[in-house]
Amino acid sequence: MRIRSPGRGDALLTDLYQLTMLKAYWEHGLHETAVFEFFVRRLPPNRNFLLAAGLAPALDYLEGLRFEPDELEWLGGQPGFPSAFVEWLADLRFTGDVDAMPEGSVFFPEEPLLRVTAPLPEAQLVETRLISLLNYSSLIASKAVRFRLAAPTARLVDFGLRRAHGSEAGLLAARSAYIAGFDGTATALAGQRWGIPTFGTMAHSFIQAHDREADAFIRFARAHPRNAVLLIDTYDTEAGASKVIEIASGLRAEGIEIRAVRLDSGDLAAHARRVRRILDEGGCSGVRIFASSSLDEHDVARLAHAPIDGFGVGAALTVSADEPTLDSVYKLQEYAGRPRRKRSEGKATWPGRKQVFRTCEGGRLARDMLGLEDEALSGEALLRPVARAGARLRPDPPLKEIRERVRASLATLPSELRALKSARTPFPVEPSAGVRELAREVDRGSDGEQDG
C-alpha cells in the first residue's frame, strides 16, 4: 500500500453510504448549510481524560479532497450512480469552515473536538475519514500519555509500526505518541515527514549472523560509532553484558563509546539490576540501559524503580491494546439554520453549535461547561477557528508547540485524573442552561422526522 498524506487522493476511502446519501442530497437539492460535530460519547474504562490529536491530518484531508478520474470511472460503473451525478462529483471540493480544539488539549466525553460547517453534501461526505483520523490519533495520543505519566523522566520510543493495524495507522501512531510526550520513534517515514527524532539499534538476527556475539557487537559499534547501542539478550543477558565490558576499552581506543545496551526478554527488572552492576563494576557506568519486550504502561510503571533509562513500546501503544477504539461520533447538530437533535435511546445528542468553556482555579482544572457557541459563559473557549472556506487560516503549529500544550494541560489535571486507574469521581462536563433549553425546544417542535 502506498502511504499518502490524508487527502491526496483516495476520496473513495469512505463508507458507501456516504455516497448513496450524497446522491440523494444531489437529486433532491439538499445543499443548505449543515453543522456537524465530532465528539466522544464516553470514556473507556481506566481512562480519566483523553488527548486531542489528528487535527492536522484531518485538515490535510479536507484541503486535498477531490475525486480522481479512476475513482469517478469506477463509481460510474456502479449501480445507482448516474453519469450526471458522477460529473457533479468531479467538481466537488470541501468549501466549509472548521472550528476545533488545538491538538494536545485534554478533553472529556460530550465535548466537541471539531465542528464542520459546510453545505450538507460536503459535510456528510467527510464523516468517515474525519472519524477515522481523529478517533485513531486521539486514541493513540491518549494511550501514549499514560506511558509518560507512568515514567515521567524515562526515554520513551515508539517501536510499534510492525504490529500496527496497517501502515497508515503505524505512521499516525508515531505522530500521536510524539505529541503526547514520547521522545521519538523507530518509524523512519515519521522522521522524514514530521521531523520526529528516530531511534534504531539492531535485531537479534544481526547477532545470530555472527559466529561470536562479541564480534557482532564490535562490528555494529564500528558501523555506528556515534550510536553504539547493543542488544545483549540473544543468548544470555548477563554474559552479553560481560562481553560489552570486554570490548569497551578497545572500542574506546578507537574513539567509540558504547552508549547503551538493550534488554528485550525475561525479567527485565532483575536483568537490569544485574546488568547495571556488571557495567558499573567493569568501568562502564556511563552505559545506559534500554528495555523493550511487549510493554504496556502498567509494566513501565512497575519498572520505574529498576535501573532502566528508557523503554521501547510496541503493540500495546499502536493498537491501544487494552482499549482499541473510542466511542466517537460525528453528528448533525444544525441544518438550514435549524438546530437538530438525535434522540435515539442511549445515543441522544445535544443540539446546536456548541462550545466548551473551561475554568481553572489555582492552576487546576475545575470545571468544563458545554455551552452554545454564542452563549456568554465564563471560562476559556476551547474550540477555535482553524479553517474558513475550505482553507487553513494559519500553518499547523510545530509539533514542539503541541508537546508543550500537552505538558501544560497535564499540569492542570488533579492528581486523581492523572492516575492509570479510573478516578472515583469522573470529571463532570455540565451542559449549560442554554443547551438544555435548546434541546427542550427541539424536542417540542420535532415529530421525529428531523432527527440527525
C-alpha positions as CSV (number, residue, x, y, z in Angstrom):
1,M,0.0,0.0,0.0
2,R,1.3,3.4,-1.0
3,I,1.3,5.8,2.0
4,R,-0.2,9.1,1.0
5,S,-0.8,12.1,3.1
6,P,-4.5,12.2,4.1
7,G,-6.5,13.9,1.3
8,R,-4.0,13.2,-1.5
9,G,-6.5,11.1,-3.5
10,D,-8.4,8.2,-2.0
11,A,-11.8,10.0,-2.0
12,L,-13.3,6.6,-2.1
13,L,-11.7,5.7,1.2
14,T,-15.1,6.1,2.8
15,D,-18.3,4.2,3.6
16,L,-20.5,3.6,0.6
17,Y,-23.5,5.1,2.4
18,Q,-21.8,8.5,2.3
19,L,-22.0,8.3,-1.5
20,T,-25.6,6.9,-1.5
21,M,-26.6,9.8,0.7
22,L,-24.7,12.3,-1.5
23,K,-26.6,11.1,-4.5
24,A,-29.9,11.5,-2.7
25,Y,-28.9,15.0,-1.5
26,W,-27.9,15.9,-5.0
27,E,-31.1,14.6,-6.5
28,H,-33.4,16.4,-4.1
29,G,-31.5,19.7,-3.8
30,L,-30.5,19.3,-0.2
31,H,-27.5,21.5,-0.2
32,E,-28.1,24.1,2.5
33,T,-25.6,24.7,5.4
34,A,-25.1,21.8,7.8
35,V,-23.3,21.8,11.1
36,F,-21.7,18.5,12.3
37,E,-19.7,17.9,15.5
38,F,-17.2,15.2,16.3
39,F,-17.1,14.1,19.9
40,V,-16.6,11.0,22.1
41,R,-19.7,9.7,23.9
42,R,-18.0,8.1,26.9
43,L,-14.5,7.4,28.4
44,P,-13.1,3.9,28.0
45,P,-12.5,2.0,31.3
46,N,-9.4,3.2,33.2
47,R,-9.3,6.5,31.3
48,N,-9.9,9.7,33.2
49,F,-9.4,12.0,30.3
50,L,-8.5,12.0,26.6
51,L,-6.0,13.9,24.5
52,A,-7.0,15.6,21.2
53,A,-4.9,14.7,18.2
54,G,-5.3,14.3,14.5
55,L,-6.4,17.8,13.5
56,A,-3.5,18.5,11.1
57,P,-4.1,15.2,9.2
58,A,-7.8,16.0,9.2
59,L,-7.2,19.4,7.6
60,D,-4.8,17.8,5.1
61,Y,-7.7,15.6,4.1
62,L,-10.3,18.4,3.8
63,E,-8.0,20.6,1.8
64,G,-7.0,17.8,-0.6
65,L,-10.4,16.3,-1.0
66,R,-11.2,15.5,-4.7
67,F,-12.3,12.5,-6.8
68,E,-9.6,11.3,-9.2
69,P,-10.5,10.2,-12.7
70,D,-10.1,6.5,-11.9
71,E,-12.3,6.8,-8.9
72,L,-15.0,8.5,-10.9
73,E,-14.8,5.9,-13.6
74,W,-15.3,3.1,-11.0
75,L,-18.2,4.9,-9.4
76,G,-19.9,5.5,-12.7
77,G,-19.9,1.8,-13.3
78,Q,-21.7,1.0,-10.0
79,P,-25.5,0.7,-9.9
80,G,-27.4,3.8,-8.7
81,F,-24.8,6.5,-9.7
82,P,-25.9,8.2,-13.0
83,S,-23.4,10.0,-15.1
84,A,-24.7,13.5,-14.2
85,F,-24.1,12.8,-10.5
86,V,-20.6,11.5,-11.3
87,E,-19.8,14.6,-13.3
88,W,-21.0,16.7,-10.3
89,L,-18.6,14.8,-8.0
90,A,-15.7,15.7,-10.3
91,D,-16.0,19.3,-9.2
92,L,-16.8,18.7,-5.6
93,R,-14.3,20.2,-3.1
94,F,-14.6,21.0,0.6
95,T,-15.5,24.7,0.9
96,G,-16.7,24.7,4.5
97,D,-15.5,26.1,7.9
98,V,-13.8,24.2,10.7
99,D,-13.5,25.0,14.3
100,A,-11.6,22.7,16.6
101,M,-9.7,22.2,19.9
102,P,-6.0,22.6,19.4
103,E,-4.1,19.3,19.2
104,G,-2.7,18.4,22.6
105,S,-5.8,19.6,24.6
106,V,-7.2,17.5,27.3
107,F,-10.9,16.7,26.7
108,F,-13.8,14.7,28.1
109,P,-17.0,13.0,26.8
110,E,-19.6,15.0,25.0
111,E,-17.2,17.8,24.3
112,P,-16.8,18.5,20.5
113,L,-13.2,18.3,19.3
114,L,-14.2,19.6,15.9
115,R,-17.1,21.3,14.2
116,V,-17.7,21.4,10.5
117,T,-20.0,24.0,8.9
118,A,-20.5,23.4,5.2
119,P,-23.1,22.6,2.5
120,L,-24.7,19.4,3.6
121,P,-23.2,17.1,0.9
122,E,-19.7,18.2,1.7
123,A,-20.2,18.0,5.4
124,Q,-21.7,14.5,5.0
125,L,-19.1,13.1,2.7
126,V,-16.2,13.8,5.0
127,E,-17.7,12.0,8.0
128,T,-16.0,8.6,7.7
129,R,-12.5,9.9,7.1
130,L,-12.7,12.5,9.8
131,I,-13.8,10.0,12.3
132,S,-11.0,7.6,11.3
133,L,-8.3,10.2,11.6
134,L,-9.5,11.9,14.7
135,N,-10.6,8.8,16.5
136,Y,-7.3,6.9,15.9
137,S,-5.0,9.8,16.5
138,S,-6.7,10.8,19.8
139,L,-6.9,7.2,20.9
140,I,-3.2,6.7,20.5
141,A,-2.3,10.1,22.0
142,S,-4.5,9.2,25.0
143,K,-2.7,5.9,25.3
144,A,0.8,7.3,24.8
145,V,0.3,9.9,27.5
146,R,-0.3,7.1,30.0
147,F,3.2,5.8,29.4
148,R,4.6,9.3,30.0
149,L,2.6,9.6,33.3
150,A,3.9,6.1,34.3
151,A,7.6,7.1,33.5
152,P,7.9,10.9,33.7
153,T,11.7,11.1,33.1
154,A,12.5,7.9,31.1
155,R,13.2,7.9,27.4
156,L,10.2,6.6,25.5
157,V,10.4,5.4,21.9
158,D,7.6,4.1,19.7
159,F,8.5,0.6,18.4
160,G,5.0,-0.2,17.1
161,L,4.9,0.1,13.3
162,R,5.3,-3.6,12.6
163,R,2.3,-4.6,14.6
164,A,0.0,-1.6,13.9
165,H,-3.2,-2.3,12.1
166,G,-1.9,-1.0,8.7
167,S,0.9,1.2,7.6
168,E,-1.0,4.5,7.9
169,A,-2.0,3.6,11.4
170,G,1.6,3.0,12.4
171,L,2.7,6.3,10.8
172,L,-0.1,8.3,12.6
173,A,0.7,6.5,15.8
174,A,4.3,7.7,15.7
175,R,3.0,11.3,15.4
176,S,0.4,10.9,18.1
177,A,2.8,9.3,20.5
178,Y,5.4,12.1,19.9
179,I,3.0,14.9,20.6
180,A,1.8,13.1,23.7
181,G,5.3,13.1,25.2
182,F,7.3,10.2,23.6
183,D,10.9,11.1,22.7
184,G,10.9,9.5,19.3
185,T,10.0,6.7,17.0
186,A,11.6,3.8,15.1
187,T,9.4,4.7,12.1
188,A,11.7,6.3,9.6
189,L,9.0,7.9,7.5
190,A,7.7,9.8,10.6
191,G,11.1,11.3,10.9
192,Q,11.2,12.3,7.3
193,R,7.7,13.7,7.2
194,W,7.4,15.4,10.5
195,G,10.9,15.7,11.9
196,I,10.3,13.3,14.8
197,P,13.5,12.0,16.3
198,T,14.2,8.5,15.1
199,F,15.9,5.7,17.0
200,G,17.1,2.3,15.9
201,T,19.6,-0.3,17.1
202,M,19.9,-3.9,15.9
203,A,17.9,-7.1,15.7
204,H,18.7,-10.4,17.2
205,S,19.3,-11.6,13.6
206,F,22.4,-9.4,13.4
207,I,23.8,-11.2,16.4
208,Q,22.8,-14.6,15.1
209,A,24.5,-13.9,11.7
210,H,27.9,-13.9,13.5
211,D,29.7,-16.8,15.0
212,R,30.8,-14.8,18.0
213,E,28.5,-12.4,19.9
214,A,31.4,-10.1,20.7
215,D,32.3,-9.8,17.0
216,A,28.7,-8.7,16.3
217,F,29.0,-6.1,19.0
218,I,32.3,-4.7,17.7
219,R,31.2,-4.6,14.1
220,F,27.9,-2.8,14.9
221,A,29.8,-0.3,17.0
222,R,32.3,0.4,14.3
223,A,29.4,0.8,11.8
224,H,27.6,3.2,14.0
225,P,30.3,4.8,16.2
226,R,28.1,7.7,17.3
227,N,25.1,5.4,18.2
228,A,26.5,2.2,19.5
229,V,23.5,0.6,21.3
230,L,24.0,-3.2,21.7
231,L,21.3,-5.8,22.1
232,I,22.6,-8.2,24.7
233,D,19.9,-10.8,25.4
234,T,20.2,-13.0,22.3
235,Y,21.8,-15.9,24.3
236,D,22.5,-14.9,27.9
237,T,21.8,-11.4,29.1
238,E,24.4,-11.2,31.8
239,A,27.0,-12.9,29.7
240,G,26.2,-10.3,27.0
241,A,26.8,-7.5,29.5
242,S,30.2,-9.1,30.4
243,K,31.2,-9.1,26.7
244,V,30.3,-5.4,26.5
245,I,32.9,-4.9,29.3
246,E,35.5,-6.9,27.4
247,I,35.2,-4.9,24.2
248,A,34.6,-1.5,25.7
249,S,38.2,-0.4,26.2
250,G,39.3,-1.5,22.7
251,L,36.4,0.5,21.2
252,R,37.2,3.4,23.4
253,A,40.8,3.4,22.0
254,E,39.2,3.8,18.5
255,G,37.1,6.8,19.8
256,I,33.9,4.8,20.1
257,E,31.9,4.9,23.2
258,I,29.1,2.3,23.8
259,R,26.1,4.4,24.5
260,A,23.6,1.8,25.8
261,V,22.6,-1.8,25.9
262,R,19.1,-3.1,25.2
263,L,17.2,-5.8,27.1
264,D,14.4,-7.5,25.3
265,S,13.4,-10.6,27.2
266,G,13.0,-12.2,30.6
267,D,12.5,-10.5,34.0
268,L,13.6,-7.0,32.9
269,A,13.9,-5.6,36.4
270,A,16.1,-8.4,37.6
271,H,18.2,-8.4,34.5
272,A,18.6,-4.6,34.6
273,R,19.9,-4.7,38.2
274,R,22.4,-7.4,37.4
275,V,23.5,-5.7,34.1
276,R,23.8,-2.4,35.9
277,R,26.1,-4.0,38.5
278,I,28.2,-5.6,35.8
279,L,28.6,-2.4,33.8
280,D,29.4,-0.3,36.8
281,E,31.9,-2.7,38.2
282,G,33.5,-3.0,34.7
283,G,34.1,0.7,34.3
284,C,31.1,1.3,32.1
285,S,28.9,3.3,34.4
286,G,28.0,5.7,31.6
287,V,26.4,3.0,29.5
288,R,22.6,3.3,29.8
289,I,20.1,0.5,29.8
290,F,17.1,0.5,27.5
291,A,14.3,-2.1,27.7
292,S,11.6,-3.4,25.4
293,S,9.5,-6.6,25.2
294,S,5.7,-6.2,24.9
295,L,5.5,-3.5,27.5
296,D,2.3,-1.7,28.5
297,E,2.0,1.4,30.7
298,H,1.5,-0.8,33.8
299,D,4.7,-2.7,33.1
300,V,6.5,0.6,32.7
301,A,5.1,1.8,36.0
302,R,6.3,-1.4,37.7
303,L,9.7,-1.0,36.2
304,A,10.1,2.6,37.4
305,H,12.4,1.7,40.3
306,A,14.6,-0.6,38.2
307,P,17.8,0.9,36.8
308,I,16.3,1.3,33.3
309,D,16.8,4.6,31.4
310,G,14.3,4.1,28.6
311,F,11.7,1.9,27.1
312,G,10.7,0.8,23.6
313,V,6.9,0.4,23.3
314,G,5.3,-1.6,20.5
315,A,1.8,-3.1,20.0
316,A,0.4,-2.0,23.4
317,L,0.7,1.5,22.0
318,T,-0.1,1.3,18.3
319,V,-3.2,-0.8,18.8
320,S,-4.1,0.6,22.2
321,A,-4.3,-3.0,23.3
322,D,-6.5,-2.6,26.4
323,E,-9.0,-0.2,24.7
324,P,-8.6,-0.4,20.9
325,T,-11.2,2.3,20.0
326,L,-13.1,5.3,21.2
327,D,-16.9,5.6,21.1
328,S,-16.6,8.6,18.8
329,V,-19.3,10.0,16.5
330,Y,-19.8,12.9,14.0
331,K,-23.4,14.1,14.3
332,L,-25.6,16.6,12.6
333,Q,-26.4,19.5,15.1
334,E,-28.0,22.1,12.7
335,Y,-29.3,22.1,9.2
336,A,-30.7,25.0,7.1
337,G,-30.5,27.3,10.2
338,R,-32.5,25.0,12.5
339,P,-31.0,23.0,15.4
340,R,-31.2,19.2,15.1
341,R,-31.1,16.6,17.8
342,K,-30.8,12.8,17.7
343,R,-32.9,11.2,20.4
344,S,-32.1,7.5,20.0
345,E,-32.1,5.6,23.2
346,G,-28.7,5.8,24.9
347,K,-27.3,7.9,22.0
348,A,-29.1,11.3,22.3
349,T,-27.2,14.4,21.3
350,W,-27.3,18.0,22.4
351,P,-28.4,20.2,19.5
352,G,-26.9,23.4,18.1
353,R,-23.5,24.8,17.6
354,K,-21.6,24.2,20.8
355,Q,-18.5,25.5,22.6
356,V,-16.5,24.2,25.5
357,F,-15.8,26.7,28.3
358,R,-13.0,25.6,30.6
359,T,-12.3,27.1,34.1
360,C,-9.2,26.5,36.1
361,E,-8.8,27.6,39.7
362,G,-5.4,27.7,41.5
363,G,-3.8,26.2,38.4
364,R,-6.0,23.1,38.4
365,L,-8.8,22.2,36.1
366,A,-12.1,23.0,38.0
367,R,-14.9,22.5,35.5
368,D,-16.0,22.4,31.9
369,M,-19.2,23.8,30.6
370,L,-20.8,22.6,27.4
371,G,-22.5,25.7,26.1
372,L,-23.9,27.1,22.9
373,E,-21.4,28.9,20.6
374,D,-22.9,32.3,21.2
375,E,-23.6,31.9,25.0
376,A,-21.8,34.3,27.3
377,L,-20.3,31.9,29.7
378,S,-17.2,32.2,31.9
379,G,-14.0,30.2,31.1
380,E,-11.7,29.7,28.2
381,A,-13.4,28.8,24.9
382,L,-11.6,25.7,23.6
383,L,-12.9,25.5,20.1
384,R,-11.1,27.9,17.8
385,P,-11.4,28.8,14.1
386,V,-8.9,26.7,12.1
387,A,-10.3,26.8,8.5
388,R,-12.6,29.0,6.5
389,A,-13.9,28.5,3.0
390,G,-12.1,25.2,2.8
391,A,-8.6,26.5,3.6
392,R,-6.5,26.7,6.7
393,L,-6.4,30.0,8.5
394,R,-2.8,29.5,9.5
395,P,0.0,27.0,9.2
396,D,0.0,23.9,11.5
397,P,1.8,24.6,14.8
398,P,5.2,22.9,15.2
399,L,5.0,19.5,17.0
400,K,7.2,21.1,19.7
401,E,4.4,23.6,20.4
402,I,1.8,20.8,20.6
403,R,4.0,18.9,23.0
404,E,4.2,22.0,25.2
405,R,0.5,22.2,25.2
406,V,0.2,18.6,26.4
407,R,2.6,19.3,29.2
408,A,0.7,22.4,30.2
409,S,-2.6,20.5,30.0
410,L,-1.4,17.7,32.2
411,A,-0.1,20.1,34.8
412,T,-3.7,21.4,35.3
413,L,-5.1,17.9,35.9
414,P,-6.0,16.9,39.5
415,S,-3.8,14.1,40.7
416,E,-6.7,11.6,40.7
417,L,-7.2,12.2,37.0
418,R,-3.5,11.5,36.2
419,A,-3.7,8.0,37.7
420,L,-3.7,4.9,35.5
421,K,-6.8,3.6,37.1
422,S,-10.3,5.1,37.0
423,A,-10.9,8.0,39.3
424,R,-13.5,7.5,42.0
425,T,-15.4,10.6,40.7
426,P,-15.2,11.2,36.9
427,F,-14.6,14.8,35.9
428,P,-18.0,16.3,35.2
429,V,-19.0,18.1,32.0
430,E,-22.1,20.2,32.6
431,P,-24.4,21.2,29.7
432,S,-25.4,24.9,30.1
433,A,-28.9,26.2,30.7
434,G,-28.9,27.3,27.1
435,V,-28.0,23.9,25.7
436,R,-30.7,22.2,27.9
437,E,-33.4,24.8,26.8
438,L,-32.5,24.4,23.2
439,A,-32.9,20.6,23.5
440,R,-36.3,21.1,25.0
441,E,-37.3,23.4,22.2
442,V,-36.1,21.0,19.5
443,D,-38.0,18.2,21.2
444,R,-41.2,20.2,21.4
445,G,-41.0,21.1,17.8
446,S,-39.9,17.8,16.4
447,D,-42.1,14.9,15.3
448,G,-39.1,12.6,14.9
449,E,-38.6,13.1,11.2
450,Q,-36.0,15.8,11.6
451,D,-33.6,13.8,13.7
452,G,-29.9,13.9,12.6
